[in-house]
Amino acid sequence: MATVAFKSIHKSFGATKVLHGISLDIADGEFMVLVGPSGCGKSTLLRMLAGLEEISAGSIAIDGREVNDVESKDRDIAMVFQSYALYPHMTVRDNMGFSLRLRDFERKLIDERVNSAARILNLVPYLERFPRELSGGQRQRVAMGRAIVRDPKVFLFDEPLSNLDAKLRVAMRAEIKALHQRLKTTTVYVTHDQVEAMTMADRIAVMNEGRIEQLGEPLELYDRPANLFVAQFIGSPAMNVFDGVLRRNSGGEAWVEALGARWPVAPEVGGSDGQKVKYGVRPEHLAVAPGAAVPCEIVVVEPMGAETELLVQSGGTPLTVLIHGRPNVHPGDRVALATEAAHVHLFDAASGQRL
């Protein structure tokens, strides 16, 4: 196992800058997820750690040793790709042991490591099969097994579940997390899927346009997003955000005027009277309450079993409401919404920063 340290990392492709001075410390044994939209630089950062991309400026260290000029094969890392990258003419056993054969390991040691990894990943019955004879999930497990046999200091995952169907993705998320808990190997995992990030990470780095917007534990990012980008990126369904004006009276009471109604905020919230703000509230923190202050009309009802998702409109603005259970409501119904000040997120309209 090992620590990983990025220090003031810059990357440019010609005149185009894609990373702008990223610094990030990853602890020994930590599962760090880099998450963000396509093109934010997360895969580029991972490839630089792997030695597959040159660093324009800054330094990367693994276990305290700077690796800027160290060949990829000498960094003691193992990478699992989105595309599996298995050799079609080799059996599962040979695919998993191939990197060890290149390093002239003894056949007995190779077999021991391959068999051990196969047991961990439930691949023992498939060792003599070829990749074409496997499902997508099994192929991904083989790719993971090939990384495990190397016993690296750091595992790198580059969107490894993108090619799997939804049910398999959920199963593989659990497998990868369980694998990390068993091996305790430092892991850097790249994804654009915030659900993957929330369910798997010890900490998450939310990236946008080559910068880290916020770094923290999953629930920390969910409960206290630092800015509007993080607030809208983390959480499914996404946070409701709409324009408003902050109001304060001489008694210290604060509220927001928005959508033709008065919305609650905590008295200790920052900002000044008359300030333009973005008011954020998560779908599960909006409630349909008779006599509440915010009238709206139901547009779509999406029953999901244990929960029901409502798309409503208030003053022409669409809002999402997530309700536990199965309310007796229908499209076209007029209802009223309420929320609690403790669940409100308030952001400055100009900068997007949390108030």
C-alpha positions as CSV (number, residue, x, y, z in Angstrom):
1,M,0.0,0.0,0.0
2,A,1.1,3.6,-0.5
3,T,0.2,7.3,-0.3
4,V,-0.3,9.3,-3.5
5,A,0.4,13.0,-3.7
6,F,-0.5,15.4,-6.6
7,K,1.2,18.8,-6.2
8,S,0.3,21.8,-8.4
9,I,-0.4,19.6,-11.4
10,H,-0.9,21.4,-14.7
11,K,-1.6,19.8,-18.1
12,S,-1.9,21.3,-21.5
13,F,-2.6,19.8,-24.9
14,G,-1.0,22.4,-27.2
15,A,-2.6,25.8,-26.3
16,T,-5.5,24.1,-24.5
17,K,-5.1,23.9,-20.7
18,V,-7.0,21.0,-19.2
19,L,-5.7,20.9,-15.6
20,H,-5.1,24.0,-13.6
21,G,-2.8,23.4,-10.6
22,I,-4.4,20.4,-8.9
23,S,-3.1,19.4,-5.5
24,L,-4.5,16.3,-3.8
25,D,-3.2,14.0,-1.1
26,I,-4.5,10.4,-1.0
27,A,-3.9,8.4,2.2
28,D,-2.5,4.9,2.5
29,G,-5.3,2.4,1.9
30,E,-7.9,5.1,0.9
31,F,-10.5,4.7,-1.8
32,M,-10.5,8.0,-3.6
33,V,-13.0,8.7,-6.3
34,L,-12.5,11.5,-8.9
35,V,-15.9,12.4,-10.3
36,G,-17.1,15.0,-12.7
37,P,-18.6,15.6,-16.2
38,S,-17.0,14.5,-19.4
39,G,-14.0,16.6,-20.2
40,C,-13.3,17.8,-16.7
41,G,-9.8,16.3,-16.6
42,K,-10.3,13.4,-14.3
43,S,-9.1,10.7,-16.7
44,T,-6.2,12.8,-17.7
45,L,-5.2,13.1,-14.0
46,L,-5.4,9.3,-13.6
47,R,-3.4,8.7,-16.8
48,M,-0.7,11.0,-15.5
49,L,-0.5,9.0,-12.3
50,A,-0.2,5.9,-14.3
51,G,2.6,7.3,-16.4
52,L,0.6,7.2,-19.6
53,E,0.4,11.0,-20.0
54,E,3.2,13.6,-19.5
55,I,3.0,16.2,-16.8
56,S,3.2,19.8,-18.0
57,A,4.0,21.2,-14.6
58,G,3.9,20.0,-11.0
59,S,4.8,16.7,-9.4
60,I,3.3,13.3,-8.5
61,A,4.6,11.1,-5.7
62,I,3.8,7.5,-4.8
63,D,4.7,6.5,-1.3
64,G,6.9,9.7,-1.0
65,R,8.8,9.0,-4.2
66,E,8.4,11.4,-7.0
67,V,7.5,9.5,-10.2
68,N,7.5,12.2,-12.8
69,D,10.3,10.6,-14.7
70,V,9.6,7.0,-13.7
71,E,8.4,4.6,-16.5
72,S,4.8,3.4,-16.1
73,K,6.0,-0.2,-15.6
74,D,8.2,0.8,-12.7
75,R,5.6,2.7,-10.7
76,D,4.1,-0.4,-9.0
77,I,0.6,0.5,-10.0
78,A,-2.1,-1.6,-11.8
79,M,-4.8,-0.1,-13.9
80,V,-8.3,-1.4,-14.8
81,F,-9.7,0.1,-18.0
82,Q,-13.2,0.7,-19.2
83,S,-12.7,-1.6,-22.2
84,Y,-11.3,-4.6,-20.2
85,A,-8.3,-4.9,-22.6
86,L,-8.2,-8.7,-22.5
87,Y,-6.3,-10.8,-24.9
88,P,-8.9,-12.7,-26.9
89,H,-6.6,-15.6,-27.8
90,M,-5.6,-16.2,-24.1
91,T,-7.6,-18.1,-21.5
92,V,-8.7,-16.3,-18.3
93,R,-5.8,-17.9,-16.5
94,D,-3.3,-16.7,-19.0
95,N,-4.8,-13.2,-19.2
96,M,-4.6,-12.9,-15.4
97,G,-1.0,-14.1,-15.2
98,F,0.4,-12.4,-18.3
99,S,1.9,-9.4,-16.6
100,L,3.8,-11.7,-14.2
101,R,5.1,-13.8,-17.0
102,L,6.5,-10.7,-18.6
103,R,8.4,-10.1,-15.3
104,D,9.8,-13.6,-15.4
105,F,8.0,-14.8,-12.3
106,E,8.2,-18.5,-11.6
107,R,5.3,-20.6,-12.9
108,K,4.4,-21.8,-9.4
109,L,4.2,-18.3,-8.0
110,I,2.1,-17.2,-11.0
111,D,-0.3,-20.1,-10.5
112,E,-0.6,-19.3,-6.7
113,R,-1.4,-15.6,-7.4
114,V,-3.9,-16.3,-10.2
115,N,-5.7,-19.0,-8.2
116,S,-5.8,-16.7,-5.2
117,A,-7.3,-13.8,-7.2
118,A,-9.7,-16.2,-8.9
119,R,-11.0,-17.3,-5.6
120,I,-11.5,-13.7,-4.4
121,L,-13.4,-12.8,-7.6
122,N,-15.3,-16.1,-8.0
123,L,-13.6,-16.9,-11.3
124,V,-12.3,-20.4,-10.5
125,P,-14.8,-22.1,-12.8
126,Y,-13.9,-19.8,-15.7
127,L,-10.1,-20.1,-15.6
128,E,-9.8,-22.2,-18.8
129,R,-12.4,-20.2,-20.8
130,F,-11.6,-17.5,-23.3
131,P,-12.9,-13.9,-23.0
132,R,-15.5,-14.4,-25.8
133,E,-17.1,-17.1,-23.6
134,L,-17.7,-14.7,-20.7
135,S,-20.3,-12.1,-19.8
136,G,-19.4,-8.4,-19.5
137,G,-19.3,-8.7,-15.7
138,Q,-17.1,-11.7,-15.8
139,R,-14.7,-10.0,-18.2
140,Q,-14.5,-7.0,-15.9
141,R,-13.7,-9.3,-13.0
142,V,-10.9,-10.9,-15.1
143,A,-9.5,-7.4,-15.7
144,M,-9.6,-6.8,-12.0
145,G,-8.0,-10.1,-11.4
146,R,-5.1,-9.2,-13.7
147,A,-4.5,-6.1,-11.6
148,I,-4.8,-8.0,-8.2
149,V,-2.1,-10.6,-9.1
150,R,0.5,-7.9,-9.5
151,D,-0.1,-6.9,-5.8
152,P,0.5,-3.3,-6.7
153,K,0.9,-0.3,-4.3
154,V,-2.0,1.5,-6.0
155,F,-5.1,0.4,-8.0
156,L,-6.3,2.7,-10.7
157,F,-9.8,2.3,-12.2
158,D,-10.8,4.3,-15.3
159,E,-14.6,4.2,-15.6
160,P,-14.6,0.4,-15.3
161,L,-18.4,-0.1,-15.2
162,S,-19.4,2.2,-18.1
163,N,-19.9,-0.7,-20.5
164,L,-22.1,-2.8,-18.2
165,D,-25.9,-2.7,-17.9
166,A,-27.6,-1.1,-14.9
167,K,-28.1,-4.2,-12.9
168,L,-24.5,-5.4,-13.4
169,R,-23.1,-2.0,-12.5
170,V,-24.8,-2.2,-9.1
171,A,-23.4,-5.7,-8.5
172,M,-19.9,-4.7,-9.6
173,R,-19.9,-1.6,-7.4
174,A,-20.5,-3.8,-4.4
175,E,-17.8,-6.3,-5.6
176,I,-15.2,-3.6,-6.1
177,K,-15.9,-2.0,-2.7
178,A,-15.8,-5.4,-1.0
179,L,-12.5,-6.1,-2.8
180,H,-11.0,-2.9,-1.4
181,Q,-12.2,-3.6,2.1
182,R,-10.5,-7.0,1.8
183,L,-7.2,-5.9,0.2
184,K,-6.9,-2.4,1.7
185,T,-4.9,-1.3,-1.3
186,T,-4.8,2.5,-2.1
187,T,-7.3,3.0,-4.9
188,V,-8.0,5.9,-7.3
189,Y,-11.3,5.5,-9.1
190,V,-12.5,7.7,-12.0
191,T,-16.2,8.0,-12.9
192,H,-18.7,10.4,-14.3
193,D,-21.5,8.6,-12.3
194,Q,-22.1,10.4,-9.0
195,V,-24.0,7.4,-7.6
196,E,-20.9,5.3,-8.0
197,A,-18.9,8.0,-6.3
198,M,-21.3,8.3,-3.4
199,T,-21.6,4.6,-2.8
200,M,-18.0,3.6,-3.2
201,A,-15.7,6.4,-2.0
202,D,-14.0,7.1,1.3
203,R,-13.5,10.6,-0.1
204,I,-14.6,12.2,-3.3
205,A,-12.9,14.9,-5.4
206,V,-15.5,16.7,-7.5
207,M,-13.8,18.0,-10.6
208,N,-15.0,20.6,-13.1
209,E,-13.0,22.2,-16.0
210,G,-9.7,21.1,-14.7
211,R,-10.1,22.1,-11.1
212,I,-11.3,20.4,-7.9
213,E,-14.5,22.1,-6.8
214,Q,-14.8,20.3,-3.5
215,L,-13.0,17.4,-1.7
216,G,-14.6,15.5,1.1
217,E,-16.5,12.4,2.4
218,P,-19.6,11.5,0.4
219,L,-22.2,12.7,2.9
220,E,-20.2,15.8,3.6
221,L,-20.6,16.8,-0.1
222,Y,-24.2,15.8,-0.1
223,D,-25.1,17.7,3.1
224,R,-22.9,20.8,2.6
225,P,-22.0,21.4,-1.0
226,A,-19.5,24.2,-1.2
227,N,-21.0,25.7,-4.4
228,L,-23.7,25.5,-6.9
229,F,-21.8,23.1,-9.2
230,V,-21.3,20.5,-6.5
231,A,-24.9,20.9,-5.2
232,Q,-26.4,20.1,-8.6
233,F,-23.9,17.4,-9.5
234,I,-24.1,15.3,-6.3
235,G,-27.4,13.7,-5.6
236,S,-30.0,11.7,-7.5
237,P,-32.6,13.0,-8.3
238,A,-30.7,16.3,-8.6
239,M,-31.2,19.2,-6.2
240,N,-33.9,21.7,-7.0
241,V,-32.3,25.1,-7.6
242,F,-34.2,28.3,-8.4
243,D,-33.7,32.1,-8.3
244,G,-34.7,34.2,-5.3
245,V,-34.0,37.3,-3.2
246,L,-32.8,37.1,0.4
247,R,-34.8,39.1,2.9
248,R,-33.9,40.0,6.5
249,N,-35.9,42.0,9.1
250,S,-34.6,44.0,12.1
251,G,-35.5,41.0,14.4
252,G,-33.0,38.8,12.7
253,E,-35.5,36.7,10.8
254,A,-34.5,35.6,7.3
255,W,-36.3,34.2,4.3
256,V,-36.2,34.1,0.5
257,E,-38.7,35.4,-1.9
258,A,-39.0,33.1,-4.8
259,L,-41.6,31.7,-7.2
260,G,-44.2,34.1,-5.7
261,A,-43.8,32.6,-2.2
262,R,-41.8,33.0,1.0
263,W,-39.3,30.2,1.5
264,P,-37.6,29.5,4.9
265,V,-33.9,29.8,5.6
266,A,-31.9,29.4,8.7
267,P,-31.4,32.7,10.6
268,E,-27.6,32.2,10.8
269,V,-27.3,32.0,7.0
270,G,-24.9,34.5,5.4
271,G,-25.8,37.2,2.9
272,S,-27.5,40.6,3.1
273,D,-31.0,41.9,2.6
274,G,-31.9,42.2,-1.0
275,Q,-29.1,39.9,-2.2
276,K,-29.9,37.8,-5.3
277,V,-29.5,34.1,-4.4
278,K,-30.0,30.6,-5.7
279,Y,-32.3,28.6,-3.4
280,G,-31.6,24.9,-3.3
281,V,-33.6,22.1,-1.7
282,R,-33.3,18.3,-2.4
283,P,-36.3,16.4,-3.7
284,E,-36.7,14.4,-0.5
285,H,-36.8,17.6,1.6
286,L,-39.9,18.9,-0.2
287,A,-43.2,17.7,1.2
288,V,-46.7,17.9,-0.1
289,A,-48.5,19.7,2.8
290,P,-52.1,21.0,2.9
291,G,-52.2,24.7,3.4
292,A,-48.4,25.1,2.7
293,A,-47.2,28.4,1.3
294,V,-46.0,27.2,-2.2
295,P,-48.9,26.3,-4.6
296,C,-48.0,24.1,-7.6
297,E,-49.5,21.7,-10.1
298,I,-48.4,18.1,-10.6
299,V,-47.2,17.4,-14.1
300,V,-45.8,13.8,-13.9
301,V,-46.2,11.0,-11.3
302,E,-43.5,8.4,-11.4
303,P,-44.2,5.5,-9.0
304,M,-41.1,3.5,-8.1
305,G,-42.4,1.1,-5.5
306,A,-41.2,2.3,-2.1
307,E,-41.0,5.9,-3.3
308,T,-42.9,8.1,-5.7
309,E,-41.2,10.9,-7.7
310,L,-43.4,13.9,-8.6
311,L,-42.5,16.5,-11.3
312,V,-44.4,19.6,-10.4
313,Q,-44.5,23.2,-11.6
314,S,-44.6,26.3,-9.5
315,G,-44.7,29.7,-11.2
316,G,-43.5,28.1,-14.4
317,T,-40.5,26.5,-12.7
318,P,-40.2,22.7,-12.7
319,L,-39.5,21.1,-9.3
320,T,-38.9,17.4,-8.3
321,V,-40.4,16.0,-5.2
322,L,-39.5,12.6,-3.8
323,I,-42.1,11.1,-1.5
324,H,-41.8,7.8,0.5
325,G,-44.8,5.6,-0.1
326,R,-47.6,5.9,-2.7
327,P,-49.6,9.1,-2.4
328,N,-53.0,9.3,-4.1
329,V,-52.1,12.1,-6.5
330,H,-52.5,12.5,-10.3
331,P,-51.2,14.8,-13.1
332,G,-53.2,18.0,-13.0
333,D,-53.8,18.0,-9.2
334,R,-53.1,21.2,-7.4
335,V,-51.0,20.8,-4.2
336,A,-48.9,22.9,-1.9
337,L,-45.2,22.3,-1.0
338,A,-43.3,23.0,2.2
339,T,-39.7,22.5,3.4
340,E,-37.7,23.1,6.5
341,A,-35.0,25.8,7.0
342,A,-32.6,23.1,8.2
343,H,-32.7,21.4,4.8
344,V,-32.1,24.5,2.7
345,H,-29.0,25.3,0.7
346,L,-28.4,28.9,-0.2
347,F,-25.9,30.1,-2.8
348,D,-24.8,33.6,-4.0
349,A,-26.4,34.0,-7.5
350,A,-23.3,35.7,-8.9
351,S,-20.4,33.5,-7.6
352,G,-22.3,30.3,-7.0
353,Q,-20.6,29.9,-3.6
354,R,-22.5,28.7,-0.5
355,L,-23.7,31.4,1.8
